[in-house]
Amino acid sequence: MKKILIANRGEIALRIVRACRDAGYGSVAIASEADIQALYARAADEVYPLKGNSPLETYLNQDAILDIATRSGADAVHPGYGLLSENEIFAAAVEAAGLVWIGPPAEAISQLGDKVRARAIARKVGAPLLPSLEGGNLTVERAHEFIEANGLPIIIKAQNGGGGRGMRIVRAVDELEAQIAAAEREAGLAFGRPECFVEVYAEHARHVETQCLADADGTVAVLATRDCTLQRRQQKLIEEAPAPFLSDVQLKQLKESSIGILKEVDYRGAATCEFLVTAKGEIYFLEVNTRVQVEHPVTEEITGVDIIREMFNIAEGKPLLFTDVAVRGHSIEFRINAEDPWADFRPVPGKIKRLQLPGGPGVRVDFGYAEGDTIPPYYDSLVGKLIVTGRDRGQALARASRALTELKLEGVKTIIPLHRTILNRDEFVATYPQEFVVHTRWIDAEIGRLSEEALKLEDQPSTQQASLIERVEDFAEDSADFPGYRIGVKAPLSGLVLEVCVNEGDRINRGDVVAIMESMKMEQSIIAEESGVVAKINVVKGAFIDMDADLIGLD
């Protein structure tokens, strides 16, 4: 390999650009119209534009990316995470074009990317599994039968893909039909495949995973564990390595299950095997991510292994030089997302007016944006990652508190205040295992209290969710600006219209869902805040609409 095309964007693209430079490879970036001046594009040796902005016409456009690979003279492709990173069709197309795919074989992606097939493999090698309803053809009737046999709650999951997309928890039977439809819709949008399956949902469980590397000779190394329990809507926000408060027996089970699964499919490259740890200490296999993870830096910090560089070496056919590595210290990663945590984590794209990054011992920042850059509404909300490392968990937490105080980002709302607040909660900063009682739904359950505590810490007024309704006074005078209706139901964010749920002439009530939008990979229901008759619909399914524009008009 001499020149690597990076089929991604944002902070991971910049991370790979830097790894290319460290290893002596040329780097080729691709950029949508919104990203052409992005930090990663400016850092790469070469950058090629992609026409348009939507993911489908840019970073998911396989033909356009392969054409750029040819024109640039690239001889390898690194897909990063998300987007096409777990698409076996793209992996096969890259290799068919005579390029090196810096990832696992297409067949391994296919086997493990399908969660149902992955569960069959896990079952074969003896990894523990929760009861599930699999086999395709998920219907409301079959799901009802599963609930009768196994009880509630259950979780509906996309069969293909991950990252929290296409997941819905069902705690009441009357929610079932709507939640299946929502999960299938989101899965289809995110992964192009709407198939879902059902699994028993383990309440108050932790999310623990293993970072693995495998070479072409069949050697599998488990570098370390990570804990990724703190999530919102099944998407990770804080990750740490090694996973705290695990017994030797649990660690042995995690390692043996991971190695067994990867060896079964002749895996090659970086992989993450994900598990649940219940409140009773039981371990259950979840899935395998066949790519580098967002949270890979915490493992790098405690092992000294450059995971991206190891991916390069494995792709070139070089053997792993280790099977076990020494773990030193403790590392915690905080995802800095452009979201308003006190307004249901609503995405907030916009211009970064000020960015002051922290420094000092144990601090690493992997950011995809710089001061003055604009965060576009078309992609995910991740701005960057703050990674803090100490000799032990206590020191890492102390340094994290200091670093988050130093970190200043103005111009867009972020979840920095949420992180600061979590660091003041005993459930997270616990010293003993019985005190460490966070779980995967902990943030969702505690968000009200966290908001109140953040007010005290920040000593500033609460951020109120923006109204979705504009009241038009003196309608007769302003009728030219609002033809045909009195009240506009506004888009609370810039994004894609997934569904329009009403028709012109419909009478709706306050609280009704009138449309469903997606922005920065998050789905948002648009709620009517006043009753009325739908006088005009200004959008169609699939359209992109700017924030504050009228979706519909009410009389």
N, C-alpha and C positions, 0 to 999 in steps of 0.2 A: 504494500500500500504506500502511495506517495501523496495522494490528495483525497481528502474526505469531504463528501457533501453531507451537510447536516440538514436532515429533513425535519426541521422543527423551528421553533422561535423562542423568544423570551430568555429567561435566565438559564434554562438547560442548554439552549443553543450557545450562549456565551460560555457556559461551563465547558462544553465540548470544544469550542474554538480555542480556549486556553489550553485544554489537554492536547489538542493538535499541535499547538505551538511548543508545548513542553516536550512532545515526542518527536518533533521535527517534521510533521506532516503539514501540507498545505490545507487550508480550510475554505470551503465553499458554502456560503450562506444563501438561503432563499428567503424572499421577503414579499409579503403582500404590499399593496399600495399604502396601507396604514403603517406598515413596519419598515418601510424602505430606509428610514433614518434612525431605526431603533439601535440600541446600544450594541446588541450582538451583531447586527449588520455592519455597523461602523468598525467593529473589532475584527471581523473576518478578513482573510486575505482577498477574497472575491465575494461579491454579492450579486445575485441575479433576481430581477423582479418577477413577481407573479401577478398576473392581471386580476384585479378585483380585491375583495376583502373577506368575503364569507369563507369559512373553513372549507366548504365543499369545492369552491372554485380556486382555492389556493393550497393550503397545507394538506388537504386530502385529495388533491388532484394528482393522481399517480402518473398520468401521462406527461403532465407539465413538468413534474419533478424529474422524471427519467430523461426527458428531453434536455433539461438543464444539466443533468449529470453528463450527458453526451457532449453537449456544447462546451462545458467547462473543462472537460478532460479528467473529471474525477474518476477514481478507480474503486471507491468504496463509499458506502452510505451508512451513517449512524442516525437512527430514528429518534433518539432521545426517549421521552416518555409521552404518553397520550398520543393523539392524532393517529399516525399510521404505525406506531411502534409495535403493536400486537396484531397487525394485519398480515396473515399468512400469505394472502394473494400478493401484497406488495413485496414481502420478503422474497417470494418465489420470482417475481418479476425483476427484482434487482439482480438476483443471481442469473436469471435467464439472459439479462442484458450484459453479462460478463463482468459484473461488478461484485465486490466483496460486501456481503451483508454483515454488519457488525451487530449481530444478534443471534438468537437461536435458530435452528433449522425450521423451515416453514412447517414441517410436519409436527414438530414439537409445539410450535405456537398453536397449531390447529387443535392438537390433543388437549393442551392445558388451557387454551383460551376459551374453550367450551367448558363451562363450569360443570356440566353434567358428565362429560367425558373425564374431566379432571377428578371428579369424585369417584368415578369407577376405578381410575388408576390408584387413587389414595386407598380405596377399599381393598384393592388387590395386594398392596404392600403393607396392609395392616394399620394404616393411619386412622385414627378415630373420627367418626362422622356423626353429625346430628341427623335425626330423621328428616326425610325430604320427599317431595312429590316431583318426580322427574319424568323423562321420557317424551317430552314434547306435548303438544296439544293441551296446553293448560286451559281449562274451562272453569267457570264459576262453580259448576256442579262438582267437578273433581276436587276443587279446592274446599268446598263444603264438606265433602267426605273425609278429606285429610284432617280438617279441623275437628270433625266428630271423633276421629280416631286418636288425634294427638293433642287437641286442645289449642287454646290461644295463649300468647300471641304467636303469629307466624310472620315470616318476612318473605316478600316476593322479590326475586332477584333476576336481573338480566342474565340470560344464559351465556352471552358473549360480552366481554368487556368488563370494566371495573371502574375504580375511582368514585364509587358511591352513586354512579349513574344507573337509573333503572331499578332502584331499590325502594320498596315501600313496606312499612311495618303495619300490620293489621291487628288491632286489639279488640275490634267488635265486628260481628258477622255482617252487620249492615254496611260496613265500609268496604267489604270485599270486592264487589264488582267495580266500583270506582277506582280502587287502588290497583287492581289488575290492569285496568285500562290505562291508568297513568303510568304504571311501570313499563308496559309494553310500548306506549307512545314515546316515552323518554329513551328506552333502549333502542327503538328504531331510529330515532333522531341521532343519538350519540354513536351508535355502532352499525347502523344500517341493517340491524337484525332485531326484530321485536320479540323473539322467543324469550320466555321467562320460566322459572321454576319456583317452587315453594319449599321453604325450610322452616323447621321449628326455630323460633327466635329465643335466644338465651338472654334473659334479662340480667342486667348488672354485670355483664361480662367485660373483660379486658380484651383488647386487640393486640396480639403479640405476633411477631414475624421473625423469620431468619433471613439474613442476607447471604446468598450463596453465589459461588462461581464454579463453573464446570468447563473442563477443556475437552478437546477432541479425543483424548485418550481414555475418557471415562472417569477421570479424577473429579470428585466433587468436594469442594471446600465450603464449610459453613463458617463464615467469618465471625459472626456474632448475632445476638438477638437484638430486636428493637421493640419498644412499646409505643404503639400509635393509638392509644385508647381515646385521647381527647379529640373528639370529632364534632362536627355539626352536619346534620343531614347525611350521615355516613361518609363524610369527607374529612380527612385528617387535618388538624390544625397545629398540634404539638406532637413531636416525636422525640424519643430519647433512646440512647444505647449505652450500655446494654439494658435490656428490659429489667426493671428492678423487681425484687421480691419474688424470684422464682427459685424453686428447690432444684437440687441436682437431678432428682428423678424427672421433674418437668423438663429441664434442659436436655436431658438424654432423650426423652420422647420427641421433643421438637427437632433435635438434630437427626435422629434416626428416621423419622417420618420424612423430613426434607430430602435427605440423601436417597432414600428409597424411591420417592416419587420422581426425582430428577434422573436417576439411573434408569428407571423403567422406560423413559422416553428418549434415552440417548441424548440428553440435554447438552447444550454447548452455549456458554456465555454467562451473563449475569441473570439471576433470578431471585425472586422473593417469594417464600412460602409463608402464607398467612394463616393464622390460627386464632381461635377464641379461647380464652381461659375464663372459666366460670367462677362465680363467687366461692364455689366448693373446691376449686383447684383443678377441675376437669379440663382437659384439652381437646378441642375439636378442630379438624382441618377445615379451612375456608376455601382457599384458592391459591393459585400460583400466578404471579405477575411475571410475564416473560419479557422483561425489560429492566432498565435501570429505574429506580424509584426516586420520587421527589426527595425523599428523606435519606438518600444514600450518604450525604455528608457526615451524619452523626457516626456512621460506621467507619468512615474514613478517618475521622478524628480520633477514634479509640483504638484503631488497629494499625494506622499508618499505611494502609493499602489504598492506592489510587484506583478506584473501581473503574473509572472510564479508561484509564491506561491499560488495566487488565483486560477490559473488553477488546481493546485494540490488539493486544498480544494474542488473545484466544482466537480472534478472527484471522490472524496471520498464521495460525496453526501452532503457536508456541505452547508448550506445556505449562501448567501451573507449577510454581516453584515451592508451593506450600500446600498443606492440607489443613493445618491448624495454625492460628496466629495468636500471639499474646494480646490480651485486651488490657489496655491501660487507661484508667480514668473513666469519666462519665461525660456524655455529650447530649445536649438538648437542642432541638431545632424548633424555631417558631416561624410558621408561615405568615408572611405579611401580605394579606389579601386586601384589595381595594373593595371593601364591603363595609356596610354600616351594621355592626353587630347588634345594635339596639333597635334596628328596624328590620328584624327578621333576616339579617345578613344580606340585605339588598345590595347588589353590585353597584359600585360607584365609579364608573370610568371618568376620566378627566385629566387635566394637566397637573403635574407635580410642580408646585411653585417653589417649594423648599425641601431639600433632603439633606439631613445631617446624619451620617452613619456613625455608629459607635466604634470604639477601638479598645485597645488595652489587652491584657493577658487573656488568652483563651477565647477571643472573639473572632469569628469568621462571618463575612457577609457575602452571600451569593444573590445579587440583585440583577434583575433584567432591565431596570430603568434607572435613569439618572435625573438629576434636577433639571427641570425644563422639558422633560419628555412628557408625552401624552399617552395615557393608558387607553387603548381603544376598547370599544364595547363588544367587539366581535369574538373575543377569545376568553380564556379563563381569567380569573381575577387576581392571580398570583403576581405580586409586584417583586417579591424577593424573599429570601430566607435569612434569618438570623440564627447562627449556630454558635452555641456557647459551650465550652469544655472546661472541666476542672478535674482535680485529682480524684474527686469522688462526687456523688450526687449533690451533697450539701454545698460544696464549693461551686459546682456548676449552677445551682439555683441562685446562689448569692451573686455570681457574676452576671447571670441572666437578668436579675432585677436591676443591676447597675446599667447593663447594656440597653435594656428597654427604656430606661430613663433617659439615656443619652440619645436614643434614636428619635429623630424629629422628621416628620413627613407632613407637609402642609399642601393644601390644594384639593386633595381628595380625602374622604374618610377611609380609615383602615381599621383593622381589628387590633391594633397596638394597645388601645385601652383595655380590651378584653384580656390580652395576655398579661398585662400588668396586674389586673384584678385576680386572675387565676393564681398568680404567684403569691397572693396573700391568703389563699385558701388552704386550710389544714389538710383537706382531703388529697390535695396534690403534692404538697411539700412534706408529706409524711416521712417520719423516720423509721417507723415499724410497719410490717406488712399488714397488720390488722387495722392500721389507720389509713392505709392507701386504698380508699374506697371509691375512686373515680371509676367510671364505666363508659361505654361507647355512647350512651345517651345522656351522660351527666351534664354536658354543656346545654343541651336542649332543655333538660329538666330544670336547670339552675339559672337560666338566662335572665329571669326576672330579678333574682337576688344579685346576680353578677352586675346587672345594670345599676341597681341601687348602690352597690358597693363602689362601682366605678365613679359614680357621681361624687362620692366622698373623697376618693383618691384624686380625681382630676379637678375637683372643686370648680365645676362648670355646669351650666344648665344641661339637662338631658336633651339628647337629639331626638326630636319627635319625628315620627314617620310622616312624610309629606302627604298632604291630602290628594286624593285621586280625582276630586271633583272641583271644577271651577264654577263658581256661581257668577252668572252674568247679570249685572245690574243694568237698569235702563235699557232693557232688551230692544225697545223700539229704535233707540238711537244707534245701537251697536249691531243691528241685524245684518249689516253688510259684512261684518267680521265673522258672524256665526250664523250662516244661512240655514234655516230650516230646523233649528233646535235652540233650546234655552240653556242647557247644561252640558258641558263636555266631560266625558269620562276620560281622564288623561292617562297616558302611558307613564308609569312611575320611573321608567328606566328606558334606555335605548336598547333595542333588541329585536329579536325575531318573533313574529306572531305565529304561535303553534296552532292555536285554535281560536275561532270566533264562535262563541257559545250562544249567541242570540241572533235573531233575524229582525229586520225592520218591521215595525208594527207590534213586536212583542211587548207585553207589559211585564216589567221586572220590579222586584222588590229590593229594598236596601239589604245588602249582604249577599246578593246573588253574584255568582261568577259570570262575568260577561265575556272574558277572553283569557287565554293562557299565553304567556310570553316566555321567551328564554333570553337571558343575557349572561355572558361570561360563564356559560355552562350551567347556569342555574335556572330552574323553572319557577315562574311566578304567576300565581292566579291573580287576575285583576277583578277586584270586588267593587260592585256598585255601592256607593255611600248614600244614595238617595233613590227612592222609588220613582218610576216614571214609565213612559212609553218610548221605545227605541225609534227615534225619528230618522237617524242616518247612521250608516256604518261606513267609516272612512278607510278601513283596511281590509285586506284579504289574507287568508291563510298563506304563510310563507313569505309575507312582506316584512321588510325591515322598517321600523318606525323609530323616530327620535324621541327622546325623553320629553315629556310635557306636551307632546302632540295629542290631539283628540283621537282616541280610538273609535268612540261612538258618540253620538249626540242624543240627549234625552229631552223629551217634552214633559 
